[in-house]
């Protein structure tokens, strides 16, 4: 299982404590790998290189999947992501359809129909920033974490801890990319390749999970994911949950992770194929 984190977070956000998504998967018997892609503070790359989402989806994620298959001997890899990570998971599912066993997308913000004017202004502002610069959200999170209170169904103390522990800077070049497709009202993780249209190439089953109070991933995004995906789609809505609640709420292990594991249980063998093929 490859886990993909969202923007302004590091991989540790999905492995934060014994009640995290990564821990739940490990307890269920999965071999879990946390992605560290270009732009993350854990990632190692050439000095001065500009991290861009287009390179993450076209180079990093396919390379991660190939490496996991080589190291584990698995024919296919399960992928799960949250927020931006859910979009990345859907992209690799469509880009590498023969290598992906399943995709779990927690709150994939696939459409932003009402944010276009604000996003256009953000895009113009982001273009003024040096491409090698990063928004210092890691430091802001560590300083501002005590100010964070309740988050819908979430636990304020847990979210504050996660911000301080797993917050991450966002490269300005990636901010400009995201602002661009926010302004378009559609996602283009790679210029000229609309994610929604690309999803028709996917064949692995998709599980879309979202909170009914999520203003970032609304009904339009969920409906678009359902309609665009080339494989079977299951949809789960969690009452009373906002965006970050899906991974940080106190009851997320029962309300979110449990249903995800139940769905994955029937697909576990998809990593290996039929027994006679494993020899």
C-alpha positions in Angstrom: 0.0 0.0 0.0 1.4 3.4 -1.1 0.1 6.4 0.9 0.2 9.8 -0.6 -0.2 12.9 1.6 -1.8 16.2 0.8 -0.3 19.7 0.3 1.3 21.5 3.3 1.8 18.1 5.0 4.6 15.6 5.1 4.1 11.9 4.9 4.0 11.8 8.7 0.5 13.3 8.6 -0.8 9.8 7.6 1.3 8.1 10.2 0.6 10.3 13.2 0.0 8.2 16.2 -1.4 4.7 16.9 -4.8 5.8 15.5 -3.5 6.9 12.1 -4.4 5.6 8.7 -0.9 4.0 8.2 -1.1 2.3 11.6 -4.6 0.9 10.8 -3.3 -0.5 7.5 -0.3 -2.1 9.2 -2.5 -3.6 11.9 -4.6 -5.1 9.1 -1.5 -6.8 7.6 -0.6 -4.4 4.8 3.0 -3.5 4.0 2.7 0.3 4.0 5.0 2.8 2.2 4.8 6.5 2.8 5.6 8.7 -0.3 8.3 11.3 -0.1 8.2 13.2 -3.4 10.1 16.2 -4.7 9.2 19.3 -2.7 9.0 17.3 0.6 11.6 18.2 3.2 12.5 14.5 3.4 13.2 14.3 -0.4 16.7 14.5 -1.7 17.4 16.1 -5.1 19.8 18.4 -6.9 20.4 21.8 -5.4 18.4 24.5 -7.1 16.0 22.1 -8.8 12.4 23.5 -9.0 9.9 20.9 -7.7 6.8 20.7 -9.8 3.6 18.6 -9.6 4.0 17.7 -13.3 7.2 15.9 -12.5 5.7 14.2 -9.5 2.9 12.6 -11.6 5.0 11.9 -14.7 8.2 10.7 -13.0 8.1 10.2 -9.3 4.9 8.2 -8.8 5.4 5.8 -11.6 8.9 5.3 -10.3 7.6 4.7 -6.8 5.1 2.1 -8.0 7.8 0.3 -10.1 10.2 0.3 -7.1 7.5 -1.2 -4.8 6.7 -3.9 -7.3 10.4 -4.8 -7.7 11.1 -4.8 -4.0 8.0 -6.7 -2.9 7.4 -9.0 -5.8 3.8 -7.7 -6.0 2.2 -7.6 -9.4 0.2 -4.6 -8.5 0.1 -1.9 -5.8 -2.7 -0.5 -3.7 -2.7 3.3 -3.5 -4.4 5.6 -1.1 -4.2 9.4 -0.8 -5.8 12.3 1.0 -6.6 15.7 -0.5 -4.0 16.5 -3.1 -2.7 13.0 -2.4 -6.1 11.6 -3.5 -5.7 13.4 -6.8 -2.2 12.0 -7.2 -3.5 8.5 -6.4 -6.2 8.8 -9.0 -3.6 10.1 -11.5 -1.2 7.1 -11.0 -4.2 4.8 -11.2 -5.0 6.2 -14.6 -1.4 6.5 -15.8 -0.3 3.0 -14.7 -3.5 1.0 -15.0 -1.7 -2.4 -15.2 0.3 -1.8 -12.0 -2.5 -0.6 -9.6 -4.6 -2.9 -7.6 -7.0 -0.3 -6.1 -7.2 3.4 -5.4 -8.6 4.9 -2.2 -9.3 8.6 -2.6 -10.0 10.5 0.6 -11.6 13.9 -0.3 -10.3 14.4 -3.8 -10.9 18.0 -4.7 -11.4 17.4 -8.4 -13.5 20.4 -9.2 -13.6 24.0 -7.9 -16.5 25.7 -9.9 -17.0 28.6 -7.4 -13.4 29.4 -6.7 -12.3 30.6 -10.1 -12.0 34.4 -9.6 -10.1 33.9 -6.3 -7.8 31.3 -7.8 -7.0 33.5 -10.8 -5.8 36.2 -8.4 -3.8 33.7 -6.5 -2.2 32.4 -9.7 -1.1 35.9 -10.6 0.4 36.5 -7.2 2.1 33.1 -7.2 3.8 33.9 -10.5 5.6 36.8 -8.8 7.3 34.5 -6.4 10.8 33.0 -7.3 10.2 29.4 -8.4 12.8 28.0 -6.0 11.2 29.7 -3.0 8.8 27.8 -0.7 5.9 29.1 1.4 7.2 28.5 5.0 4.1 26.7 6.2 6.1 24.3 8.3 7.3 27.1 10.5 3.9 28.8 10.5 2.3 25.6 11.6 4.7 25.2 14.5 4.1 28.7 15.6 0.4 28.9 14.9 -0.6 25.4 16.0 -1.7 26.5 19.5 -4.4 28.7 17.9 -6.1 25.8 16.1 -9.3 24.7 17.8 -11.9 22.2 17.0 -12.2 21.0 13.4 -15.8 19.8 12.8 -15.8 16.2 14.1 -12.0 16.5 14.8 -10.0 16.9 18.0 -8.3 20.3 18.3 -5.3 19.0 20.3 -4.7 16.2 17.7 -4.8 18.6 14.8 -2.5 21.0 16.6 0.0 18.2 17.2 -0.2 17.1 13.6 0.4 20.6 12.3 3.5 20.9 14.4 4.8 17.5 13.6 3.8 16.9 10.0 3.4 20.3 8.5 5.5 21.0 5.4 6.5 24.0 3.3 4.9 24.2 -0.2 7.2 25.1 -3.1 6.1 28.3 -4.8 6.2 26.5 -8.2 3.6 24.0 -7.0 1.5 26.8 -5.6 1.5 28.4 -9.0 0.5 25.1 -10.7 -2.3 24.5 -8.3 -3.6 28.1 -8.6 -3.6 27.7 -12.3 -5.9 24.7 -12.4 -8.0 26.0 -9.6 -8.6 29.0 -11.8 -9.5 26.8 -14.7 -12.0 25.0 -12.5 -10.4 21.6 -13.3 -7.4 19.7 -12.3 -4.3 19.5 -14.6 -1.6 18.0 -12.5 0.3 17.9 -15.8 -0.3 20.8 -18.3 -2.5 19.7 -21.1 -3.6 16.5 -19.3 -7.0 17.1 -17.6 -7.1 14.6 -14.7 -10.9 14.0 -15.1 -10.6 13.0 -18.7 -7.5 10.9 -18.0 -9.4 8.9 -15.4 -11.2 7.0 -18.2 -8.0 5.0 -18.6 -8.2 3.6 -15.1 -9.2 0.0 -14.5 -8.6 -0.6 -10.8 -11.6 -0.2 -8.5 -11.9 3.3 -6.8 -13.2 4.1 -3.4 -14.1 7.8 -2.9 -14.6 8.9 0.7 -15.7 12.4 1.6 -17.2 14.3 4.5 -20.6 15.8 4.0 -19.4 19.1 5.5 -16.3 19.2 3.4 -16.1 22.6 1.6 -12.9 21.7 -0.3 -14.2 18.4 -1.7 -17.9 19.0 -2.4 -20.5 17.0 -4.3 -19.3 18.3 -7.6 -15.9 16.7 -7.0 -17.3 13.4 -5.9 -19.8 13.2 -8.7 -17.0 14.0 -11.2 -14.8 11.3 -9.8 -17.6 8.7 -10.1 -18.4 9.7 -13.6 -14.9 9.9 -14.9 -13.3 6.7 -13.5 -12.9 3.9 -15.9 -13.2 1.1 -13.3 -15.7 0.2 -10.6 -16.4 3.0 -8.1 -17.6 2.9 -4.5 -18.6 6.1 -2.7 -18.8 6.6 1.0 -20.0 9.8 2.7 -19.2 10.4 6.4 -21.8 12.5 8.2 -20.6 15.5 10.2 -17.0 15.4 8.8 -15.1 18.2 7.2 -12.0 17.9 5.1 -9.2 17.2 7.6 -11.5 15.2 9.8 -11.1 12.3 7.5 -7.6 11.7 8.8 -7.4 13.6 12.1 -10.8 13.1 13.7 -10.8 11.2 17.0 -13.4 8.7 15.6 -11.7 8.5 12.1 -10.4 4.9 12.8 -14.0 3.7 13.2 -15.8 6.1 10.8 -13.3 6.3 8.0 -10.4 3.8 8.2 -12.7 0.8 9.2 -14.9 1.1 6.1 -11.8 1.6 3.9 -10.3 -1.6 5.3 -13.6 -3.5 4.8 -13.6 -2.5 1.1 -9.9 -3.3 0.6 -10.3 -6.8 2.2 -12.1 -8.1 -0.9 -9.3 -6.7 -3.1 -6.3 -7.8 -1.1 -5.3 -10.6 -3.5 -5.3 -8.2 -6.4 -1.7 -7.4 -5.5 -0.6 -11.0 -6.3 -3.1 -12.3 -8.9 -4.2 -15.9 -8.9 -2.1 -18.4 -6.9 -1.0 -20.3 -9.9 0.5 -17.1 -11.4 2.7 -16.4 -8.4 5.2 -19.1 -9.1 
